[in-house]
Amino acid sequence: MAELAIALNGINKSFGPVHANRDINLDVPRGSIHGIIGENGAGKSTLMSILYGFYQADSGEISVNGKRVSIKTPNDAIAAGIGMVHQHFMLVENFTVLENIILGAEGEPLLNKSISKARSELARLEREYGLEVDPDALIEELPVGLQQRVEILKALYRGADILILDEPTGVLTPAEADHLFRILGQLKEQGKTVILITHKLREIMAITDNVSVMRQGTMVATRRTRDTTVEELAELMVGRRVLLRVQKGESTPGDVKLSVRNLTVKDSRNVTMVDNVSFDIRAGEIVGIAGVAGNGQSELIEAIAGTRRAVSGTVTLDGKPIDVTGTVDPGELRDRGLAHVPEDRHHVGLVLAFEERENSILGYHDKPRFLNGPFLDLAVIEEDAKAKIEAYDIRPGNPHLKTANFSGGNQQKIVLAREMEQDPGVLIVGQPTRGVDVGAIEFIHKRLIAMRDAGKAVLVISVELDEIRSLSDRILVMFAGRIVGERGPEATEGELGLLMAGVEQQEAAQ
């Protein structure tokens, strides 16, 4: 027992009729990186929320470093040496890094004294763990990767020896994820224990010492990482064999459905993010846009979908213009057969306080089939929601549940079901499988291929290079706001990586 950082025995937790954790046993060796994987809704985050004091188990025991503890609040967890970095960061955006780190742990009646003490401690932590960040920078001005460092520093500042990370790479670029793994390696070398919740099996294989698999609220297996395979873990997660690579036939492109010409878009700081971009998408093909996050992909799809105004250029849908430089209405584009799955499901794709059935028609709620005279037809809306829940395997299958109570992957499926089931002629999808488990990834990819095969034009943007290569019939690469190359799906990761870094463009300019 003394060699274990964490020991959970017989943990049970129910939310009404839903048994989220069922007789869970988990041992995490001290000084290790331990992965926990499972489908969306398998109970991973609930289990870690119990360990961190957000929830209390209905029954069971928790031991930390060989001692049984009672964890009823996050303060109890912090006192036991446990820190947690959440998938959606718990930071005050208009505070500085230093202010966020000491928030709730000031320790002194005079704030100036606390800040001075914290500044020197922060400098030590930065040096020791390679977590450099400007202590006086505002959180809202930092990229996501640096905001995550602040969350890790917060936990270390409070004395955490055990660090829980919930889907830590879901919002990171590949380069930022690699840097995070180096940081986790340094934490392990310093004797810290890391529990990593992730859907990404390649990350499990790359960074963990041991991995535990959850399915439908139970712990079904624990393996030494070096003794298992991606295929075995995927099968344990889902309970069946999973296709880890998209199976699709050759595309048969038809007429041009969406045409973009000389499109230029600026952000809120008046910085040009999309610079004179042109391309076409035809019926019956998937076009993927690859690129490191921040190179204009987000602004590009927002301009096409009508949620951001372009500076110049033209976009035509089925040969008819879209007023991208004027007052284009996303609702009008939906009526014309263009559906959009936004990258940020929380702020753009969903209203989290709404029930699942309300979100399942959001943006389409004025369609005649959902109305009874001037009023919404709640019976029809509920039946429609139930059909989508069944077709897309959304869990829990409760259309009255608040959307905030669904896991991230199931929230994604709510958005995808809403947009795909409208039978659009053009579908634009930003980060289709962000925060989604391996079984749901297979399902979503099959749906996208089915739409292509039904003659739809599909535009996909993803920071997951494997996903772009696997799904796309043509790959466009963006760098610094421009399309710098077009390749087929046979392009290697190295070839696309060079284009994403702008290497060929720079060489051509010399």
Sequence and secondary structure as in RCSB ss.txt:
>XXXX:A:sequence
MAELAIALNGINKSFGPVHANRDINLDVPRGSIHGIIGENGAGKSTLMSILYGFYQADSGEISVNGKRVSIKTPN
DAIAAGIGMVHQHFMLVENFTVLENIILGAEGEPLLNKSISKARSELARLEREYGLEVDPDALIEELPVGLQQRV
EILKALYRGADILILDEPTGVLTPAEADHLFRILGQLKEQGKTVILITHKLREIMAITDNVSVMRQGTMVATRRT
RDTTVEELAELMVGRRVLLRVQKGESTPGDVKLSVRNLTVKDSRNVTMVDNVSFDIRAGEIVGIAGVAGNGQSEL
IEAIAGTRRAVSGTVTLDGKPIDVTGTVDPGELRDRGLAHVPEDRHHVGLVLAFEERENSILGYHDKPRFLNGPF
LDLAVIEEDAKAKIEAYDIRPGNPHLKTANFSGGNQQKIVLAREMEQDPGVLIVGQPTRGVDVGAIEFIHKRLIA
MRDAGKAVLVISVELDEIRSLSDRILVMFAGRIVGERGPEATEGELGLLMAGVEQQEAAQ
>XXXX:A:secstr
 TTEEEEEEEEEEEETTEEEEEEEEEEEETT EEEEEE TTSSHHHHHHHHTTSS  SEEEEEETTEEE   SHH
HHHHTTEEEE SS    TTSBHHHHHHTT   SSSHHHHHHHHHHHHHHHHHHHT    TTSBGGGS HHHHHHH
HHHHHHHTT SEEEEESTTTT  HHHHHHHHHHHHHHHHTT EEEEE S HHHHHHH SEEEEEETTEEEEEEEG
GG  HHHHHHHHHSS   SS         SEEEEEEEEEEE TTS EEEEEEEEEEETTEEEEEE  TTSSHHHH
HHHHHTSS  SEEEEEETTEEE TTTT  HHHHHHTTEEEE S IIIII  TTSBHHHHTTTTTTTSGGGEETTE
E HHHHHHHHHHHHHHHT SS  TTSBGGGS HHHHHHHHHHHHHTT  SEEEEESTTTT  HHHHHHHHHHHHH
HHHTT EEEEE S HHHHHHH SEEEEEETTEEEEEE TT  HHHHHHHHTTHHHHHHH 
